[in-house]
Protein backbone atom coordinates (compact mmCIF):
# COMPACT_ATOMS: atom_id res chain seq x y z
CA UNK A 1 0.00 0.00 0.00
CA UNK A 2 1.27 3.46 -0.84
CA UNK A 3 1.86 6.02 1.87
CA UNK A 4 0.66 9.61 1.55
CA UNK A 5 4.16 10.92 0.76
CA UNK A 6 5.17 8.24 -1.74
CA UNK A 7 4.14 10.27 -4.80
CA UNK A 8 5.60 13.75 -5.03
CA UNK A 9 5.57 13.90 -8.84
CA UNK A 10 4.71 11.74 -11.84
CA UNK A 11 8.31 10.49 -11.81
CA UNK A 12 7.67 8.96 -8.37
CA UNK A 13 5.68 6.29 -10.22
CA UNK A 14 8.88 5.11 -11.91
CA UNK A 15 10.45 3.87 -8.68
CA UNK A 16 11.33 0.18 -8.87
CA UNK A 17 9.41 -0.47 -5.64
CA UNK A 18 6.18 -0.17 -7.65
CA UNK A 19 7.06 -3.05 -10.02
CA UNK A 20 3.89 -5.06 -10.63
CA UNK A 21 1.91 -2.94 -8.15
CA UNK A 22 0.59 -0.15 -10.37
CA UNK A 23 -2.84 -0.30 -11.99
CA UNK A 24 -3.38 1.43 -15.33
CA UNK A 25 -6.79 1.68 -16.91
CA UNK A 26 -6.60 0.54 -20.54
CA UNK A 27 -7.79 3.88 -21.93
CA UNK A 28 -4.72 5.63 -20.50
CA UNK A 29 -6.65 8.85 -19.90
CA UNK A 30 -3.90 10.85 -18.17
CA UNK A 31 -1.36 10.39 -20.96
CA UNK A 32 -2.90 12.67 -23.62
CA UNK A 33 -3.20 15.32 -20.90
CA UNK A 34 0.47 14.84 -19.98
CA UNK A 35 1.42 15.06 -23.66
CA UNK A 36 -0.20 18.50 -23.81
CA UNK A 37 1.87 19.66 -20.83
CA UNK A 38 5.12 17.73 -21.44
CA UNK A 39 5.13 17.15 -25.19
CA UNK A 40 4.96 13.78 -26.93
CA UNK A 41 8.63 12.85 -26.54
CA UNK A 42 8.72 13.24 -22.76
CA UNK A 43 5.33 11.53 -22.39
CA UNK A 44 6.36 8.50 -24.49
CA UNK A 45 9.67 8.26 -22.61
CA UNK A 46 7.76 8.27 -19.32
CA UNK A 47 5.26 5.69 -20.60
CA UNK A 48 8.03 3.39 -21.86
CA UNK A 49 9.73 3.50 -18.45
CA UNK A 50 6.41 2.95 -16.68
CA UNK A 51 5.69 -0.14 -18.78
CA UNK A 52 9.04 -1.70 -17.82
CA UNK A 53 7.63 -1.90 -14.27
CA UNK A 54 4.97 -4.39 -15.41
CA UNK A 55 1.88 -2.45 -14.40
CA UNK A 56 -1.44 -4.26 -14.25
CA UNK A 57 -3.50 -2.88 -17.14
CA UNK A 58 -7.22 -3.25 -16.60
CA UNK A 59 -10.46 -2.38 -18.38
CA UNK A 60 -13.02 -0.22 -16.63
CA UNK A 61 -13.73 0.66 -13.04
CA UNK A 62 -15.01 -2.73 -11.87
CA UNK A 63 -11.74 -4.65 -12.45
CA UNK A 64 -9.85 -1.69 -11.03
CA UNK A 65 -11.84 -1.79 -7.80
CA UNK A 66 -11.55 -5.59 -7.62
CA UNK A 67 -7.81 -5.43 -8.12
CA UNK A 68 -7.49 -2.75 -5.45
CA UNK A 69 -9.53 -4.97 -3.16
CA UNK A 70 -7.18 -7.91 -3.77
CA UNK A 71 -9.64 -9.89 -5.89
CA UNK A 72 -8.83 -11.63 -9.15
CA UNK A 73 -10.25 -9.00 -11.54
CA UNK A 74 -6.93 -8.38 -13.21
CA UNK A 75 -6.42 -8.18 -16.98
CA UNK A 76 -3.07 -7.69 -18.61
CA UNK A 77 -3.17 -6.03 -21.99
CA UNK A 78 0.34 -4.59 -22.08
CA UNK A 79 1.16 -5.70 -25.60
CA UNK A 80 -1.03 -2.97 -27.11
CA UNK A 81 0.81 -0.32 -25.11
CA UNK A 82 4.24 -1.81 -25.67
CA UNK A 83 3.63 -1.84 -29.44
CA UNK A 84 2.38 1.76 -29.54
CA UNK A 85 5.10 3.01 -27.20
CA UNK A 86 7.86 1.09 -28.99
CA UNK A 87 8.76 -0.98 -25.92
N, C-alpha and C positions, 0 to 999 in steps of 0.2 A: 504494500500500500504506500502511496506517495504521501510525504509530509507536506505541510503548507509551504515551506520554503524550498522545496525541491526544484521548482520551476521558476527561474528568474527571467528567462527569455526563451524564445523558440529553440535556441541552440542547446538549452538544458535537456531537451528531448533526445539529443544525440549522445548522451552519456551511456556508456556500455552497460551500466547497471539496469537499464530499461530493456535490455535484449529479451525479446519474446513476451514482454509485459505491456506493450502499448497496443491500444485498440485504434484502428483507423476505419472509419466508415467508408465503404466502397466508392461513394461519390466524391470523396476528397474535397469537400466544400471549402476548407480554409485555403487551399493551395492557389486557386485563381485570385483570391484576395491578396495573398502574400505576393503573388507575381505582380500585381499592380503596385505594391509598395516596394518590393525588392528588385523587380525585374525578373525576366524568365531565367536567365543564367543562374542567379543566386538561388532562385526557388528550385530549379531542377537539381542543382548541386545539393541543396538541403534534402530534397526528397530522395535522391540516390543514397545519401548517407543514412537517412532514416530507414530506408528499406533494407540496408545491410543489417539492421538490428532485429530483423524478422518480426515485424509487427503482426498482430492478428488483424486481418482485414475482414470486416463483416458487412453484411447488408442490412440496413434498416435499424430502427431503434430496438426492436424486440431482441435480436441476437446480441446487440450491444449491452442491453440491461442484463440478459442472461449471463453473458460472459463476465460482466462486472460482479454478478452475484455468484460466480464460481460454477455455473451450470455449463452444460455441454453445447451451448448454442454458438459455437465458433465455426467460422467459415474462412478458409484461406484462399484468397484469390489474388495472390501477389504477382502471378505471371503477367497479368494485364499491366500492372504498374511497372514491373521490371522492364517489360518490352517498351512501353511508352517513355520511360525515363532512361532507357539505355543501360540498365543495370544487368 
